Amino acid sequence: MCRAEDIDCAVSLGVDAVGLIMVAGSRRELDTGRAAILRRRVPPLVASVLLISDPDSGWLDEVCAEVRPDLLQFHGSESVEQCVRAGLPYLKAVPMASVEVARHMFREHGPHAAGWVLDGHVAGGQGGSGKRFDWAAAPRLERPVLLAGGLHADNVVEAIRTVRPFAVDVASGIETSPGVKDAASMRRFLRAVREVDNHLEPEEEPS
């Protein structure tokens, strides 16, 4: 999120996590100082997630020391060594538009990532593009799955029923313009998520 008022609104609506984007070239890119200020708006029981892509190790050390995120979310082609170096739990964004790249990431990061962000962007692209992928193609994984890519209040129910993710990640689907969240859209989105969560039947354990 790019604005303090949007974080305050999201927290008041009961979100579990807030993302701060420091991906070069992103329409929602924050500099270190601004990210640190916004991080301080996030209360202790809400996770702060720093979104980055192929960062220089020295830069990442400095950013983590100043911003102090709870988790890192990597959107590039980072190796496991690069991801674990910061010493924080990390999520790996997987470009579901690129099947071979996705399979490679699952193999490489499987024992190490705290969870996966399944997104509709292509390899080398960025999240927050508003592009969805074929939800029926989402694999069943041992680690928690966060579903992203083109989600909004009118399709998130179908998405959750199809993928059964641990959580959903939304950006463009609740914005009036890049980085500017709309409170009414946030409320509609969260209402839809909670409604479907309340009516989901538990999945059967595989025999």
Buried (B, 14 or more C-beta within 10 A) or exposed (E): BBBEEBBBBBBEEEBEBBBBBBBEEBBBBBEBEBBBEBBEBBEEEBBBBBBBBEBEEEEBBEBBEEBBBBBBBBBBBBEBEBBBBBEBBBBBBBBBBBEEBBEBBBEBBBEBBBBBBBBBBBBEBBBBBBBBBEBEEBEEBEBBBBBBBBBBBEBBBEBBEBBBBBBBBBBBBBBEEBBBBBBEBBBBBBEBBEEBEEEEEEEEEEE
